[in-house]
Amino acid sequence: MGSLTASSDEIIFDLPPYIRVYKDGKVERLHSSPYVPPSLDDPATGVSWKDVPISSEVSARIYLPKISENEKEKLPILVYFHGAGFCLESAYKSFFHTYVKHFVAEAKAIAVSVEFRLAPEHLLPAAYEDCWTALQWVASHVGLDNSSLKNAVDKEPWIINHGDFDKLYLWGDSTGANIVHNVLIRAGNENLHGGVKILGAILYYPYFLIRTSSRQSDYMENDYREYWKLAYPSAPGGNDNPMINPVAENAPDLAGYGCSRLLVSMVADEARDITLLYIEALKKSGWKGELDVADFEGDYFESPETEIAKNRIKRLTSFINKE
Protein backbone atom coordinates (compact mmCIF):
# COMPACT_ATOMS: atom_id res chain seq x y z
CA MET A 1 0.00 0.00 0.00
CA GLY A 2 1.36 3.38 -0.88
CA SER A 3 1.74 6.16 1.64
CA LEU A 4 2.04 9.95 1.61
CA THR A 5 3.68 11.69 4.55
CA ALA A 6 4.52 15.26 5.53
CA SER A 7 7.42 14.34 7.80
CA SER A 8 11.05 15.23 7.20
CA ASP A 9 11.64 11.69 5.89
CA GLU A 10 13.22 11.79 2.46
CA ILE A 11 10.62 9.43 0.95
CA ILE A 12 7.17 11.02 0.61
CA PHE A 13 5.43 8.31 -1.43
CA ASP A 14 6.20 4.60 -1.50
CA LEU A 15 4.26 1.98 -3.44
CA PRO A 16 6.49 -1.10 -3.53
CA PRO A 17 7.47 -2.80 -5.73
CA TYR A 18 6.53 -0.16 -8.30
CA ILE A 19 7.38 3.46 -7.52
CA ARG A 20 8.99 5.65 -4.89
CA VAL A 21 8.96 9.45 -4.72
CA TYR A 22 11.39 11.57 -2.69
CA LYS A 23 10.91 14.93 -1.07
CA ASP A 24 13.33 16.58 -3.49
CA GLY A 25 11.16 15.47 -6.42
CA LYS A 26 13.25 12.50 -7.50
CA VAL A 27 11.19 9.55 -8.76
CA GLU A 28 12.33 5.93 -8.71
CA ARG A 29 10.38 3.50 -10.88
CA LEU A 30 11.27 0.23 -9.23
CA HIS A 31 9.54 -2.03 -11.71
CA SER A 32 9.79 -1.47 -15.45
CA SER A 33 9.91 -3.72 -18.49
CA PRO A 34 12.73 -3.39 -21.06
CA TYR A 35 12.66 -1.01 -24.01
CA VAL A 36 11.88 -2.57 -27.40
CA PRO A 37 13.41 -0.84 -30.46
CA PRO A 38 11.49 -0.22 -33.70
CA SER A 39 11.30 -3.09 -36.19
CA LEU A 40 10.08 -3.32 -39.77
CA ASP A 41 9.49 -7.08 -39.82
CA ASP A 42 8.84 -8.96 -36.60
CA PRO A 43 9.66 -12.63 -37.32
CA ALA A 44 7.03 -13.92 -34.89
CA THR A 45 4.03 -11.90 -36.13
CA GLY A 46 5.02 -10.13 -39.34
CA VAL A 47 4.03 -6.84 -37.68
CA SER A 48 6.12 -3.70 -38.27
CA TRP A 49 6.35 -0.75 -35.90
CA LYS A 50 8.05 2.62 -35.75
CA ASP A 51 8.09 5.60 -33.40
CA VAL A 52 6.89 9.03 -34.51
CA PRO A 53 6.68 12.49 -32.88
CA ILE A 54 3.24 14.07 -32.54
CA SER A 55 4.06 17.25 -30.61
CA SER A 56 6.84 18.53 -28.39
CA GLU A 57 5.35 16.50 -25.52
CA VAL A 58 3.65 13.54 -27.20
CA SER A 59 4.85 10.72 -29.44
CA ALA A 60 3.54 7.33 -30.49
CA ARG A 61 4.49 3.87 -31.65
CA ILE A 62 2.64 2.96 -34.85
CA TYR A 63 2.01 -0.66 -35.79
CA LEU A 64 1.24 -2.08 -39.23
CA PRO A 65 0.25 -5.73 -39.75
CA LYS A 66 1.76 -7.80 -42.53
CA ILE A 67 0.02 -6.99 -45.81
CA SER A 68 0.76 -7.83 -49.43
CA GLU A 69 2.10 -5.16 -51.76
CA ASN A 70 -1.03 -5.34 -53.90
CA GLU A 71 -3.48 -5.21 -51.01
CA LYS A 72 -5.79 -2.20 -51.37
CA GLU A 73 -8.17 -2.81 -48.49
CA LYS A 74 -8.09 -0.15 -45.78
CA LEU A 75 -7.57 -1.31 -42.19
CA PRO A 76 -9.25 -0.35 -38.90
CA ILE A 77 -7.36 2.28 -36.89
CA LEU A 78 -6.87 1.56 -33.20
CA VAL A 79 -5.63 4.33 -30.88
CA TYR A 80 -4.25 2.71 -27.73
CA PHE A 81 -3.58 4.19 -24.27
CA HIS A 82 -1.51 2.01 -21.95
CA GLY A 83 -2.22 1.39 -18.29
CA ALA A 84 0.02 1.20 -15.18
CA GLY A 85 -1.37 3.82 -12.85
CA PHE A 86 -0.67 6.96 -14.94
CA CYS A 87 2.89 6.77 -13.63
CA LEU A 88 4.61 3.63 -14.95
CA GLU A 89 5.63 1.90 -18.18
CA SER A 90 5.67 3.19 -21.74
CA ALA A 91 4.39 2.56 -25.24
CA TYR A 92 7.98 1.63 -26.08
CA LYS A 93 8.49 -1.02 -23.39
CA SER A 94 7.80 -4.72 -23.69
CA PHE A 95 5.00 -5.05 -21.11
CA PHE A 96 2.40 -3.34 -23.29
CA HIS A 97 4.23 -3.40 -26.62
CA THR A 98 4.10 -7.20 -26.82
CA TYR A 99 0.36 -7.27 -26.23
CA VAL A 100 -0.33 -4.56 -28.84
CA LYS A 101 1.86 -6.35 -31.37
CA HIS A 102 -0.11 -9.59 -31.03
CA PHE A 103 -3.40 -7.68 -31.08
CA VAL A 104 -2.46 -5.96 -34.35
CA ALA A 105 -1.47 -9.27 -35.95
CA GLU A 106 -4.78 -10.89 -34.99
CA ALA A 107 -7.02 -7.90 -35.75
CA LYS A 108 -5.21 -6.90 -38.94
CA ALA A 109 -5.50 -3.29 -37.85
CA ILE A 110 -3.22 -0.28 -37.61
CA ALA A 111 -2.47 0.70 -34.02
CA VAL A 112 -1.24 4.02 -32.66
CA SER A 113 0.09 3.42 -29.14
CA VAL A 114 0.39 6.80 -27.45
CA GLU A 115 3.43 7.77 -25.41
CA PHE A 116 1.93 10.29 -22.99
CA ARG A 117 3.53 12.13 -20.08
CA LEU A 118 3.62 10.29 -16.76
CA ALA A 119 2.86 11.40 -13.22
CA PRO A 120 4.14 12.53 -10.81
CA GLU A 121 6.51 14.59 -12.97
CA HIS A 122 3.51 15.61 -15.06
CA LEU A 123 0.36 15.51 -12.97
CA LEU A 124 -3.08 14.86 -14.39
CA PRO A 125 -4.78 16.11 -16.46
CA ALA A 126 -1.55 16.05 -18.55
CA ALA A 127 -2.10 12.46 -19.74
CA TYR A 128 -5.70 13.20 -20.70
CA GLU A 129 -4.60 16.22 -22.73
CA ASP A 130 -1.76 14.30 -24.39
CA CYS A 131 -4.08 11.49 -25.47
CA TRP A 132 -6.59 13.96 -26.87
CA THR A 133 -3.76 15.63 -28.79
CA ALA A 134 -2.72 12.24 -30.19
CA LEU A 135 -6.28 11.41 -31.24
CA GLN A 136 -6.64 14.76 -33.01
CA TRP A 137 -3.32 14.12 -34.77
CA VAL A 138 -4.60 10.76 -36.03
CA ALA A 139 -7.83 12.41 -37.21
CA SER A 140 -5.83 15.07 -39.07
CA HIS A 141 -4.84 12.41 -41.62
CA VAL A 142 -8.39 11.98 -42.93
CA GLY A 143 -8.77 12.77 -46.63
CA LEU A 144 -5.02 12.92 -47.29
CA ASP A 145 -3.14 10.96 -49.94
CA ASN A 146 0.51 10.43 -50.79
CA SER A 147 0.73 13.78 -52.58
CA SER A 148 -0.08 15.46 -49.26
CA LEU A 149 3.11 14.10 -47.70
CA LYS A 150 5.29 16.50 -49.70
CA ASN A 151 3.98 19.48 -47.74
CA ALA A 152 3.09 17.76 -44.47
CA VAL A 153 6.17 16.60 -42.63
CA ASP A 154 4.15 15.77 -39.52
CA LYS A 155 1.92 13.21 -41.28
CA GLU A 156 2.34 9.44 -41.22
CA PRO A 157 2.15 7.49 -44.52
CA TRP A 158 1.04 4.24 -42.85
CA ILE A 159 -2.12 5.97 -41.62
CA ILE A 160 -2.73 7.75 -44.94
CA ASN A 161 -2.18 4.69 -47.12
CA HIS A 162 -3.77 2.00 -44.98
CA GLY A 163 -6.10 3.58 -42.41
CA ASP A 164 -9.90 3.35 -42.61
CA PHE A 165 -11.38 6.36 -40.80
CA ASP A 166 -14.82 4.78 -40.86
CA LYS A 167 -13.38 2.21 -38.45
CA LEU A 168 -11.64 4.32 -35.82
CA TYR A 169 -11.43 2.69 -32.39
CA LEU A 170 -9.98 3.56 -29.00
CA TRP A 171 -8.55 0.93 -26.66
CA GLY A 172 -7.13 1.22 -23.17
CA ASP A 173 -6.47 -1.06 -20.23
CA SER A 174 -6.78 -0.15 -16.54
CA THR A 175 -5.80 3.53 -16.27
CA GLY A 176 -5.59 3.55 -20.06
CA ALA A 177 -9.26 2.55 -20.12
CA ASN A 178 -9.94 5.44 -17.76
CA ILE A 179 -8.30 7.71 -20.34
CA VAL A 180 -10.54 6.20 -23.03
CA HIS A 181 -13.59 7.02 -20.90
CA ASN A 182 -12.52 10.65 -20.51
CA VAL A 183 -11.65 10.99 -24.19
CA LEU A 184 -15.09 9.61 -25.14
CA ILE A 185 -16.76 12.19 -22.89
CA ARG A 186 -14.75 14.94 -24.58
CA ALA A 187 -15.41 13.56 -28.06
CA GLY A 188 -19.12 13.79 -27.34
CA ASN A 189 -18.75 17.55 -26.85
CA GLU A 190 -15.88 18.53 -29.16
CA ASN A 191 -15.37 17.75 -32.83
CA LEU A 192 -12.43 15.77 -34.10
CA HIS A 193 -10.41 17.08 -37.03
CA GLY A 194 -12.21 16.76 -40.35
CA GLY A 195 -15.42 15.60 -38.72
CA VAL A 196 -13.93 12.17 -37.95
CA LYS A 197 -16.10 10.01 -35.70
CA ILE A 198 -15.02 7.32 -33.24
CA LEU A 199 -16.82 4.12 -34.21
CA GLY A 200 -16.07 2.18 -31.05
CA ALA A 201 -13.92 1.70 -27.97
CA ILE A 202 -12.59 -1.05 -25.73
CA LEU A 203 -12.43 -0.43 -21.99
CA TYR A 204 -10.31 -3.33 -20.81
CA TYR A 205 -10.37 -3.68 -17.01
CA PRO A 206 -11.27 0.02 -16.54
CA TYR A 207 -9.81 1.96 -13.62
CA PHE A 208 -12.52 3.82 -11.69
CA LEU A 209 -13.13 4.74 -8.06
CA ILE A 210 -16.75 3.89 -7.31
CA ARG A 211 -17.95 3.06 -3.82
CA THR A 212 -19.35 -0.46 -3.50
CA SER A 213 -20.82 -2.62 -0.75
CA SER A 214 -18.18 -5.29 -1.33
CA ARG A 215 -15.28 -5.50 1.10
CA GLN A 216 -13.11 -6.95 -1.63
CA SER A 217 -13.84 -4.04 -3.94
CA ASP A 218 -13.26 -1.58 -1.11
CA TYR A 219 -9.85 -3.15 -0.56
CA MET A 220 -9.05 -2.81 -4.25
CA GLU A 221 -10.39 0.73 -4.26
CA ASN A 222 -8.10 1.64 -1.36
CA ASP A 223 -5.12 0.43 -3.36
CA TYR A 224 -6.36 2.29 -6.43
CA ARG A 225 -6.66 5.50 -4.44
CA GLU A 226 -2.90 5.63 -3.97
CA TYR A 227 -2.29 5.87 -7.72
CA TRP A 228 -4.98 8.50 -8.11
CA LYS A 229 -3.56 10.50 -5.20
CA LEU A 230 -0.09 10.38 -6.75
CA ALA A 231 -1.27 11.21 -10.27
CA TYR A 232 -3.74 13.99 -9.38
CA PRO A 233 -3.27 15.16 -5.78
CA SER A 234 -5.20 18.39 -6.39
CA ALA A 235 -8.15 16.74 -8.17
CA PRO A 236 -11.33 18.75 -7.42
CA GLY A 237 -13.56 16.46 -5.40
CA GLY A 238 -10.75 14.01 -4.71
CA ASN A 239 -11.95 10.43 -5.22
CA ASP A 240 -15.31 11.74 -6.44
CA ASN A 241 -13.77 13.72 -9.26
CA PRO A 242 -15.80 12.81 -12.38
CA MET A 243 -12.63 11.81 -14.22
CA ILE A 244 -12.17 8.89 -11.84
CA ASN A 245 -15.76 8.35 -10.65
CA PRO A 246 -18.11 8.26 -13.66
CA VAL A 247 -21.17 7.97 -11.39
CA ALA A 248 -20.28 10.93 -9.15
CA GLU A 249 -23.02 13.50 -8.62
CA ASN A 250 -21.37 16.05 -10.91
CA ALA A 251 -20.11 13.56 -13.52
CA PRO A 252 -20.92 14.17 -17.20
CA ASP A 253 -23.83 12.19 -18.61
CA LEU A 254 -22.60 8.87 -20.00
CA ALA A 255 -25.29 9.17 -22.68
CA GLY A 256 -22.98 11.73 -24.28
CA TYR A 257 -20.24 9.23 -25.11
CA GLY A 258 -18.72 10.07 -28.49
CA CYS A 259 -18.87 6.59 -30.01
CA SER A 260 -21.52 4.14 -31.19
CA ARG A 261 -20.02 0.83 -30.01
CA LEU A 262 -18.41 -0.11 -26.70
CA LEU A 263 -16.80 -3.26 -25.29
CA VAL A 264 -16.24 -3.34 -21.53
CA SER A 265 -14.23 -6.24 -20.12
CA MET A 266 -13.44 -7.46 -16.63
CA VAL A 267 -11.96 -10.41 -14.78
CA ALA A 268 -13.04 -12.16 -11.60
CA ASP A 269 -11.09 -10.04 -9.12
CA GLU A 270 -11.71 -7.29 -6.59
CA ALA A 271 -12.39 -4.63 -9.25
CA ARG A 272 -15.23 -6.56 -10.88
CA ASP A 273 -17.96 -5.00 -8.71
CA ILE A 274 -16.73 -1.52 -9.62
CA THR A 275 -16.91 -2.35 -13.33
CA LEU A 276 -20.43 -3.75 -12.92
CA LEU A 277 -21.59 -0.51 -11.30
CA TYR A 278 -20.14 1.44 -14.22
CA ILE A 279 -21.91 -0.85 -16.72
CA GLU A 280 -25.19 -0.43 -14.84
CA ALA A 281 -24.81 3.36 -14.92
CA LEU A 282 -24.06 3.28 -18.65
CA LYS A 283 -27.18 1.20 -19.36
CA LYS A 284 -29.35 3.56 -17.30
CA SER A 285 -27.88 6.67 -18.93
CA GLY A 286 -29.79 6.27 -22.17
CA TRP A 287 -26.65 5.98 -24.28
CA LYS A 288 -27.84 4.88 -27.73
CA GLY A 289 -24.82 2.78 -28.70
CA GLU A 290 -24.16 -0.95 -28.81
CA LEU A 291 -22.74 -2.33 -25.54
CA ASP A 292 -20.75 -5.57 -25.42
CA VAL A 293 -19.51 -7.03 -22.12
CA ALA A 294 -16.69 -9.58 -21.85
CA ASP A 295 -16.24 -11.39 -18.53
CA PHE A 296 -12.85 -13.10 -18.74
CA GLU A 297 -11.22 -15.86 -16.73
CA GLY A 298 -7.68 -15.49 -15.41
CA ASP A 299 -5.76 -12.42 -14.31
CA TYR A 300 -6.06 -8.88 -15.63
CA PHE A 301 -2.87 -9.27 -17.66
CA GLU A 302 -1.87 -12.65 -19.09
CA SER A 303 1.26 -13.21 -21.17
CA PRO A 304 0.25 -12.93 -24.85
CA GLU A 305 1.82 -16.33 -25.56
CA THR A 306 -0.61 -18.19 -23.25
CA GLU A 307 -3.79 -19.83 -24.52
CA ILE A 308 -5.86 -17.67 -22.14
CA ALA A 309 -4.39 -14.51 -23.65
CA LYS A 310 -4.72 -15.76 -27.23
CA ASN A 311 -8.42 -16.49 -26.69
CA ARG A 312 -8.85 -13.11 -25.03
CA ILE A 313 -7.21 -11.32 -27.94
CA LYS A 314 -9.48 -13.19 -30.37
CA ARG A 315 -12.50 -12.03 -28.37
CA LEU A 316 -11.37 -8.39 -28.37
CA THR A 317 -10.37 -8.35 -32.02
CA SER A 318 -13.70 -9.89 -33.05
CA PHE A 319 -15.29 -6.71 -31.67
CA ILE A 320 -13.03 -4.59 -33.89
CA ASN A 321 -13.76 -6.62 -37.01
CA LYS A 322 -17.49 -7.10 -36.54
CA GLU A 323 -19.38 -5.97 -39.61
C-alpha positions as CSV (number, residue, x, y, z in Angstrom):
1,M,0.0,0.0,0.0
2,G,1.4,3.4,-0.9
3,S,1.7,6.2,1.6
4,L,2.0,9.9,1.6
5,T,3.7,11.7,4.6
6,A,4.5,15.3,5.5
7,S,7.4,14.3,7.8
8,S,11.1,15.2,7.2
9,D,11.6,11.7,5.9
10,E,13.2,11.8,2.5
11,I,10.6,9.4,0.9
12,I,7.2,11.0,0.6
13,F,5.4,8.3,-1.4
14,D,6.2,4.6,-1.5
15,L,4.3,2.0,-3.4
16,P,6.5,-1.1,-3.5
17,P,7.5,-2.8,-5.7
18,Y,6.5,-0.2,-8.3
19,I,7.4,3.5,-7.5
20,R,9.0,5.6,-4.9
21,V,9.0,9.5,-4.7
22,Y,11.4,11.6,-2.7
23,K,10.9,14.9,-1.1
24,D,13.3,16.6,-3.5
25,G,11.2,15.5,-6.4
26,K,13.2,12.5,-7.5
27,V,11.2,9.6,-8.8
28,E,12.3,5.9,-8.7
29,R,10.4,3.5,-10.9
30,L,11.3,0.2,-9.2
31,H,9.5,-2.0,-11.7
32,S,9.8,-1.5,-15.4
33,S,9.9,-3.7,-18.5
34,P,12.7,-3.4,-21.1
35,Y,12.7,-1.0,-24.0
36,V,11.9,-2.6,-27.4
37,P,13.4,-0.8,-30.5
38,P,11.5,-0.2,-33.7
39,S,11.3,-3.1,-36.2
40,L,10.1,-3.3,-39.8
41,D,9.5,-7.1,-39.8
42,D,8.8,-9.0,-36.6
43,P,9.7,-12.6,-37.3
44,A,7.0,-13.9,-34.9
45,T,4.0,-11.9,-36.1
46,G,5.0,-10.1,-39.3
47,V,4.0,-6.8,-37.7
48,S,6.1,-3.7,-38.3
49,W,6.4,-0.8,-35.9
50,K,8.1,2.6,-35.7
51,D,8.1,5.6,-33.4
52,V,6.9,9.0,-34.5
53,P,6.7,12.5,-32.9
54,I,3.2,14.1,-32.5
55,S,4.1,17.2,-30.6
56,S,6.8,18.5,-28.4
57,E,5.3,16.5,-25.5
58,V,3.7,13.5,-27.2
59,S,4.8,10.7,-29.4
60,A,3.5,7.3,-30.5
61,R,4.5,3.9,-31.7
62,I,2.6,3.0,-34.8
63,Y,2.0,-0.7,-35.8
64,L,1.2,-2.1,-39.2
65,P,0.3,-5.7,-39.7
66,K,1.8,-7.8,-42.5
67,I,0.0,-7.0,-45.8
68,S,0.8,-7.8,-49.4
69,E,2.1,-5.2,-51.8
70,N,-1.0,-5.3,-53.9
71,E,-3.5,-5.2,-51.0
72,K,-5.8,-2.2,-51.4
73,E,-8.2,-2.8,-48.5
74,K,-8.1,-0.2,-45.8
75,L,-7.6,-1.3,-42.2
76,P,-9.3,-0.3,-38.9
77,I,-7.4,2.3,-36.9
78,L,-6.9,1.6,-33.2
79,V,-5.6,4.3,-30.9
80,Y,-4.2,2.7,-27.7
81,F,-3.6,4.2,-24.3
82,H,-1.5,2.0,-22.0
83,G,-2.2,1.4,-18.3
84,A,0.0,1.2,-15.2
85,G,-1.4,3.8,-12.8
86,F,-0.7,7.0,-14.9
87,C,2.9,6.8,-13.6
88,L,4.6,3.6,-15.0
89,E,5.6,1.9,-18.2
90,S,5.7,3.2,-21.7
91,A,4.4,2.6,-25.2
92,Y,8.0,1.6,-26.1
93,K,8.5,-1.0,-23.4
94,S,7.8,-4.7,-23.7
95,F,5.0,-5.0,-21.1
96,F,2.4,-3.3,-23.3
97,H,4.2,-3.4,-26.6
98,T,4.1,-7.2,-26.8
99,Y,0.4,-7.3,-26.2
100,V,-0.3,-4.6,-28.8
101,K,1.9,-6.3,-31.4
102,H,-0.1,-9.6,-31.0
103,F,-3.4,-7.7,-31.1
104,V,-2.5,-6.0,-34.4
105,A,-1.5,-9.3,-36.0
106,E,-4.8,-10.9,-35.0
107,A,-7.0,-7.9,-35.8
108,K,-5.2,-6.9,-38.9
109,A,-5.5,-3.3,-37.9
110,I,-3.2,-0.3,-37.6
111,A,-2.5,0.7,-34.0
112,V,-1.2,4.0,-32.7
113,S,0.1,3.4,-29.1
114,V,0.4,6.8,-27.4
115,E,3.4,7.8,-25.4
116,F,1.9,10.3,-23.0
117,R,3.5,12.1,-20.1
118,L,3.6,10.3,-16.8
119,A,2.9,11.4,-13.2
120,P,4.1,12.5,-10.8
121,E,6.5,14.6,-13.0
122,H,3.5,15.6,-15.1
123,L,0.4,15.5,-13.0
124,L,-3.1,14.9,-14.4
125,P,-4.8,16.1,-16.5
126,A,-1.6,16.1,-18.5
127,A,-2.1,12.5,-19.7
128,Y,-5.7,13.2,-20.7
129,E,-4.6,16.2,-22.7
130,D,-1.8,14.3,-24.4
131,C,-4.1,11.5,-25.5
132,W,-6.6,14.0,-26.9
133,T,-3.8,15.6,-28.8
134,A,-2.7,12.2,-30.2
135,L,-6.3,11.4,-31.2
136,Q,-6.6,14.8,-33.0
137,W,-3.3,14.1,-34.8
138,V,-4.6,10.8,-36.0
139,A,-7.8,12.4,-37.2
140,S,-5.8,15.1,-39.1
141,H,-4.8,12.4,-41.6
142,V,-8.4,12.0,-42.9
143,G,-8.8,12.8,-46.6
144,L,-5.0,12.9,-47.3
145,D,-3.1,11.0,-49.9
146,N,0.5,10.4,-50.8
147,S,0.7,13.8,-52.6
148,S,-0.1,15.5,-49.3
149,L,3.1,14.1,-47.7
150,K,5.3,16.5,-49.7
151,N,4.0,19.5,-47.7
152,A,3.1,17.8,-44.5
153,V,6.2,16.6,-42.6
154,D,4.1,15.8,-39.5
155,K,1.9,13.2,-41.3
156,E,2.3,9.4,-41.2
157,P,2.1,7.5,-44.5
158,W,1.0,4.2,-42.8
159,I,-2.1,6.0,-41.6
160,I,-2.7,7.8,-44.9
161,N,-2.2,4.7,-47.1
162,H,-3.8,2.0,-45.0
163,G,-6.1,3.6,-42.4
164,D,-9.9,3.4,-42.6
165,F,-11.4,6.4,-40.8
166,D,-14.8,4.8,-40.9
167,K,-13.4,2.2,-38.5
168,L,-11.6,4.3,-35.8
169,Y,-11.4,2.7,-32.4
170,L,-10.0,3.6,-29.0
171,W,-8.5,0.9,-26.7
172,G,-7.1,1.2,-23.2
173,D,-6.5,-1.1,-20.2
174,S,-6.8,-0.1,-16.5
175,T,-5.8,3.5,-16.3
176,G,-5.6,3.6,-20.1
177,A,-9.3,2.6,-20.1
178,N,-9.9,5.4,-17.8
179,I,-8.3,7.7,-20.3
180,V,-10.5,6.2,-23.0
181,H,-13.6,7.0,-20.9
182,N,-12.5,10.6,-20.5
183,V,-11.7,11.0,-24.2
184,L,-15.1,9.6,-25.1
185,I,-16.8,12.2,-22.9
186,R,-14.7,14.9,-24.6
187,A,-15.4,13.6,-28.1
188,G,-19.1,13.8,-27.3
189,N,-18.7,17.5,-26.8
190,E,-15.9,18.5,-29.2
191,N,-15.4,17.7,-32.8
192,L,-12.4,15.8,-34.1
193,H,-10.4,17.1,-37.0
194,G,-12.2,16.8,-40.3
195,G,-15.4,15.6,-38.7
196,V,-13.9,12.2,-38.0
197,K,-16.1,10.0,-35.7
198,I,-15.0,7.3,-33.2
199,L,-16.8,4.1,-34.2
200,G,-16.1,2.2,-31.0
201,A,-13.9,1.7,-28.0
202,I,-12.6,-1.1,-25.7
203,L,-12.4,-0.4,-22.0
204,Y,-10.3,-3.3,-20.8
205,Y,-10.4,-3.7,-17.0
206,P,-11.3,0.0,-16.5
207,Y,-9.8,2.0,-13.6
208,F,-12.5,3.8,-11.7
209,L,-13.1,4.7,-8.1
210,I,-16.7,3.9,-7.3
211,R,-17.9,3.1,-3.8
212,T,-19.3,-0.5,-3.5
213,S,-20.8,-2.6,-0.8
214,S,-18.2,-5.3,-1.3
215,R,-15.3,-5.5,1.1
216,Q,-13.1,-7.0,-1.6
217,S,-13.8,-4.0,-3.9
218,D,-13.3,-1.6,-1.1
219,Y,-9.9,-3.1,-0.6
220,M,-9.0,-2.8,-4.3
221,E,-10.4,0.7,-4.3
222,N,-8.1,1.6,-1.4
223,D,-5.1,0.4,-3.4
224,Y,-6.4,2.3,-6.4
225,R,-6.7,5.5,-4.4
226,E,-2.9,5.6,-4.0
227,Y,-2.3,5.9,-7.7
228,W,-5.0,8.5,-8.1
229,K,-3.6,10.5,-5.2
230,L,-0.1,10.4,-6.7
231,A,-1.3,11.2,-10.3
232,Y,-3.7,14.0,-9.4
233,P,-3.3,15.2,-5.8
234,S,-5.2,18.4,-6.4
235,A,-8.2,16.7,-8.2
236,P,-11.3,18.7,-7.4
237,G,-13.6,16.5,-5.4
238,G,-10.7,14.0,-4.7
239,N,-11.9,10.4,-5.2
240,D,-15.3,11.7,-6.4
241,N,-13.8,13.7,-9.3
242,P,-15.8,12.8,-12.4
243,M,-12.6,11.8,-14.2
244,I,-12.2,8.9,-11.8
245,N,-15.8,8.4,-10.6
246,P,-18.1,8.3,-13.7
247,V,-21.2,8.0,-11.4
248,A,-20.3,10.9,-9.2
249,E,-23.0,13.5,-8.6
250,N,-21.4,16.1,-10.9
251,A,-20.1,13.6,-13.5
252,P,-20.9,14.2,-17.2
253,D,-23.8,12.2,-18.6
254,L,-22.6,8.9,-20.0
255,A,-25.3,9.2,-22.7
256,G,-23.0,11.7,-24.3
257,Y,-20.2,9.2,-25.1
258,G,-18.7,10.1,-28.5
259,C,-18.9,6.6,-30.0
260,S,-21.5,4.1,-31.2
261,R,-20.0,0.8,-30.0
262,L,-18.4,-0.1,-26.7
263,L,-16.8,-3.3,-25.3
264,V,-16.2,-3.3,-21.5
265,S,-14.2,-6.2,-20.1
266,M,-13.4,-7.5,-16.6
267,V,-12.0,-10.4,-14.8
268,A,-13.0,-12.2,-11.6
269,D,-11.1,-10.0,-9.1
270,E,-11.7,-7.3,-6.6
271,A,-12.4,-4.6,-9.3
272,R,-15.2,-6.6,-10.9
273,D,-18.0,-5.0,-8.7
274,I,-16.7,-1.5,-9.6
275,T,-16.9,-2.3,-13.3
276,L,-20.4,-3.8,-12.9
277,L,-21.6,-0.5,-11.3
278,Y,-20.1,1.4,-14.2
279,I,-21.9,-0.9,-16.7
280,E,-25.2,-0.4,-14.8
281,A,-24.8,3.4,-14.9
282,L,-24.1,3.3,-18.7
283,K,-27.2,1.2,-19.4
284,K,-29.3,3.6,-17.3
285,S,-27.9,6.7,-18.9
286,G,-29.8,6.3,-22.2
287,W,-26.6,6.0,-24.3
288,K,-27.8,4.9,-27.7
289,G,-24.8,2.8,-28.7
290,E,-24.2,-0.9,-28.8
291,L,-22.7,-2.3,-25.5
292,D,-20.7,-5.6,-25.4
293,V,-19.5,-7.0,-22.1
294,A,-16.7,-9.6,-21.9
295,D,-16.2,-11.4,-18.5
296,F,-12.8,-13.1,-18.7
297,E,-11.2,-15.9,-16.7
298,G,-7.7,-15.5,-15.4
299,D,-5.8,-12.4,-14.3
300,Y,-6.1,-8.9,-15.6
301,F,-2.9,-9.3,-17.7
302,E,-1.9,-12.6,-19.1
303,S,1.3,-13.2,-21.2
304,P,0.2,-12.9,-24.9
305,E,1.8,-16.3,-25.6
306,T,-0.6,-18.2,-23.3
307,E,-3.8,-19.8,-24.5
308,I,-5.9,-17.7,-22.1
309,A,-4.4,-14.5,-23.7
310,K,-4.7,-15.8,-27.2
311,N,-8.4,-16.5,-26.7
312,R,-8.8,-13.1,-25.0
313,I,-7.2,-11.3,-27.9
314,K,-9.5,-13.2,-30.4
315,R,-12.5,-12.0,-28.4
316,L,-11.4,-8.4,-28.4
317,T,-10.4,-8.3,-32.0
318,S,-13.7,-9.9,-33.0
319,F,-15.3,-6.7,-31.7
320,I,-13.0,-4.6,-33.9
321,N,-13.8,-6.6,-37.0
322,K,-17.5,-7.1,-36.5
323,E,-19.4,-6.0,-39.6
